Amino acid sequence: MASLVVKLSFRQLRSEKYFAIAMTVNMALGLIGYLTVDGFNKSFLREISARTRQIAGGDLVVSARRPWTERQLEILSEKIPPGSTQAEEVSMVSMISFGQKSRLIDLRFVSNTYPLYQGLELKDRGLLPVGSGHELAANQVWIYSELQSQLGLAVGSRVRIGEAEFLVSGLIADDPSSGSGSFSFAPRVYLPLAAAQSTNLLGVGSRSMYILRYKLPPGSDAEDLAVRLKKAFSEAFPGEDIRARSHAQSSQETQRLYAYLNDYLLLISLVSLYLAALGFAYLVKSHLDSSIVEMAIVSSLGGSRLISYGVYLLQCLILGFFAIFCATVLSAGLLPLLAVVMKPFAGGLDGLNVSVLSGLRAGGMCVLAGTLLSLPRLLKLWSLNPSFLFHESVQAGDVKPSRAWLGVIPAILVLWLSAVLESRSLNTGSVFAGLFVGLAAVLILASIPLSAMALRLSAVPGYSWMLSLSLRLLSRSRVATISTFVALAIGATLINLIPQLRSVISREVTRPDTNLPQLFMFDIQDEQVEDVRNYFESKGARITSLEPMVRARLESINDEPASARKMNFEGEREEQQRDALQSRTQNLSSRSKLSAAEVLDKGEFISTPFTGEGLPALSIEEGFGRRVGVGIGDRMTFDVMGVSVEGVVTSLRRVRWTSFEPNFMILVQPGVLDEAPKMWVGSVSNLSEASLDDAISGIVAIHSNISVVDVKASIKRLLVLIDKISAAVAVVAWLSLLGGFGVLFAIAHARSTEREHSMGLLKVLGATPQGAQMSALLEYSLIAVFAVIFGVGLSLIISWTIAVYILKAPWGVVEMRSIFNGLVLLPITVFIAWLTTRKAVRTDILKLLG
């Protein structure tokens, strides 16, 4: 029987070669969209990963607050893959002295293998090669260039750190790792690890961080390794503050940007994959409907129904995998061309290629899901009677609704599995698949009354014969109408979802439109605030932020100890907040009004000074509130240098962290922290390049305790990353839209093929070719109008759900622009239908009636 199935399958494909070509091309169009998006996704992530590795200083960063023990080093040697390169580092806050001047510094003792990735740049030598740490002699030091103007030193000067003197052998012009873990609170100074003992700074009681950075062999999964290390350390050393982070998680800014981009690209890949599966499923349904006659003939000649089903399934597999091959080959040739075209916008895209494995996986999922979606139809065909051959149209037998629904379950499972595998997240994949299945169910229910309404409208007098005929055909061909409506509406929803997701992400990762900070200032005392403000205003600079900061310890929430409270950390992107909450140390501040980077989400922001009556107001960043489980009306108690401060949450804020301004998770009502020990932090912008060094040395001359850090280079690096991510968001959105239009073309082509017979009959009855085409076009346009309307409306609901529950990002009125997208989508859909009906209307009448 198997040989007969193969022989009949190829014979029918040869006899219907135009259909086979059309089905292959249409499915290939959908897959090309997915594979192109997938190729760009991988290339963008590779390039951004290279940047985050440079910022993190390695693929993996492991840190502890105490010197490494033998057992801890054994765990690392067991888990770290062979061939990895290690760089050791010890960091702490200390002082540097030159003559009578002293400054707070971020001191780094580094091993000979530092840095693991190129990027560290000295003023007189340029970029240092990998492993330049061995060039630092035991009595030498590299310092940030702003210390040159603050202390009046130069290369060759001798400075004192701890109990030892060192020779300044280099001024650091750029340090990519300064963006790791947010901006430093003081200029950095690098010493060789061998010099740590001579400084006598790492004794008992010193507050230092012991860091191991690793450059892993190619192909290693840094995120998975970080998870396994954290688990191993938590089991072996419960309560120890040992952290393990991948390069993407090591910086608060890069972690958030990387997480948003990764989520967005995965979601767009899912949209593209589902669009391809939708196109194939509709084509499979069209092929099945056209094969009813052949199945009935086989049955009338005594053949088993299994032969008919085998022929049908084998044809789907042959055409599906041939389409996969074509899509893979075409995408492989298309991607290098697109890389050249997109280079002015997206920069270099190294290694831009098509993954054959991705093509097989995605194409296999599409073929499997599309074929399984035809199971209910196959169940109906089980009762096919050969006598139907003598009817004007062949109809399938009836089947119980329960059996029809059971036939859909395998396809739903495949769609869910593909979403989970593609997103690499059970939560994300399940939510997306659930939204897709719910979308299909809503559209099927909505299509039933629409078909009945078409019949009623066709009886209204005054319509042209073409419109009346189109309405009648819509109601009489109910199954075809419903399937076309559902396919078009799902396609419109997914296509319309793309620009909405883009706008959600773009709002989170776009570069700020305000003046970017050039200098960060720390350790400003209360009595120095006005002097600092007046000094920089006299220089024509702009104080973009000047805020008090008070260190506090979170003690309790609603009288429940914070140490006993269960926190909701929401995955790896909140790793730094996890660490802060575990130590319960927070930075508090006060503001009389929200900054330009903040938006009130819920409640009322209290800006008036605290009167002493009741509890002071607290304003909480909404993500922080979600993690610790606090909302409006909850009470929080903090320990500020031994003094208990209790407040009530009156507002939740959304903070745009890419503003590069000092932002705080917790704001306390003005007047509460006035007497608390504090320091002021601020940022300065609008200084000319020539006046930067003078401005730094000038403010330090007025108040020698103030630490100033030049953050231009760090912000510039993050802006390059943001621009790259913004380009990725835009490019991938356009590519997936093109793939979506390919799916719409497939649906329109299949619909016009189904209507070839009716258009031929119209020409036999005297209709002109243009009239026959217009009738088919009207029929399709009516379906398209309702499909786009439903698609736009449902895409708004789905985009809100994805933004809130997957991306954890705000959904705003900007997404309402989707209505305009729908208005644009409608004429494009009708134009595609016009193109496809042109061929159908030119088909020979004798061939249709033969």
Secondary structure as GFF3:
##gff-version 3
##sequence-region A 1 850
A	DSSP	alpha_helix	2	15	.	.	.	ID=ss1
A	DSSP	alpha_helix	17	56	.	.	.	ID=ss2
A	DSSP	beta_strand	60	64	.	.	.	ID=ss3
A	DSSP	alpha_helix	70	79	.	.	.	ID=ss4
A	DSSP	beta_strand	85	98	.	.	.	ID=ss5
A	DSSP	beta_strand	101	110	.	.	.	ID=ss6
A	DSSP	beta_strand	121	122	.	.	.	ID=ss7
A	DSSP	beta_strand	126	127	.	.	.	ID=ss8
A	DSSP	three_ten_helix	132	135	.	.	.	ID=ss9
A	DSSP	beta_strand	140	144	.	.	.	ID=ss10
A	DSSP	alpha_helix	146	151	.	.	.	ID=ss11
A	DSSP	beta_strand	158	161	.	.	.	ID=ss12
A	DSSP	beta_strand	164	174	.	.	.	ID=ss13
A	DSSP	three_ten_helix	176	179	.	.	.	ID=ss14
A	DSSP	beta_strand	188	192	.	.	.	ID=ss15
A	DSSP	three_ten_helix	193	195	.	.	.	ID=ss16
A	DSSP	alpha_helix	196	199	.	.	.	ID=ss17
A	DSSP	beta_strand	208	215	.	.	.	ID=ss18
A	DSSP	alpha_helix	222	236	.	.	.	ID=ss19
A	DSSP	beta_strand	242	246	.	.	.	ID=ss20
A	DSSP	three_ten_helix	247	249	.	.	.	ID=ss21
A	DSSP	alpha_helix	252	290	.	.	.	ID=ss22
A	DSSP	alpha_helix	292	300	.	.	.	ID=ss23
A	DSSP	alpha_helix	305	346	.	.	.	ID=ss24
A	DSSP	alpha_helix	356	372	.	.	.	ID=ss25
A	DSSP	alpha_helix	375	381	.	.	.	ID=ss26
A	DSSP	three_ten_helix	386	390	.	.	.	ID=ss27
A	DSSP	alpha_helix	401	423	.	.	.	ID=ss28
A	DSSP	alpha_helix	426	458	.	.	.	ID=ss29
A	DSSP	alpha_helix	465	476	.	.	.	ID=ss30
A	DSSP	alpha_helix	478	509	.	.	.	ID=ss31
A	DSSP	beta_strand	519	524	.	.	.	ID=ss32
A	DSSP	three_ten_helix	526	528	.	.	.	ID=ss33
A	DSSP	alpha_helix	529	538	.	.	.	ID=ss34
A	DSSP	beta_strand	542	557	.	.	.	ID=ss35
A	DSSP	beta_strand	560	561	.	.	.	ID=ss36
A	DSSP	three_ten_helix	562	564	.	.	.	ID=ss37
A	DSSP	three_ten_helix	572	574	.	.	.	ID=ss38
A	DSSP	alpha_helix	575	583	.	.	.	ID=ss39
A	DSSP	beta_strand	585	589	.	.	.	ID=ss40
A	DSSP	beta_strand	598	603	.	.	.	ID=ss41
A	DSSP	beta_strand	617	621	.	.	.	ID=ss42
A	DSSP	alpha_helix	622	628	.	.	.	ID=ss43
A	DSSP	beta_strand	635	640	.	.	.	ID=ss44
A	DSSP	beta_strand	643	655	.	.	.	ID=ss45
A	DSSP	three_ten_helix	657	659	.	.	.	ID=ss46
A	DSSP	beta_strand	666	668	.	.	.	ID=ss47
A	DSSP	beta_strand	679	685	.	.	.	ID=ss48
A	DSSP	three_ten_helix	689	691	.	.	.	ID=ss49
A	DSSP	alpha_helix	692	702	.	.	.	ID=ss50
A	DSSP	beta_strand	707	710	.	.	.	ID=ss51
A	DSSP	alpha_helix	712	754	.	.	.	ID=ss52
A	DSSP	alpha_helix	756	764	.	.	.	ID=ss53
A	DSSP	alpha_helix	769	805	.	.	.	ID=ss54
A	DSSP	three_ten_helix	813	817	.	.	.	ID=ss55
A	DSSP	alpha_helix	818	841	.	.	.	ID=ss56
A	DSSP	alpha_helix	845	849	.	.	.	ID=ss57
###
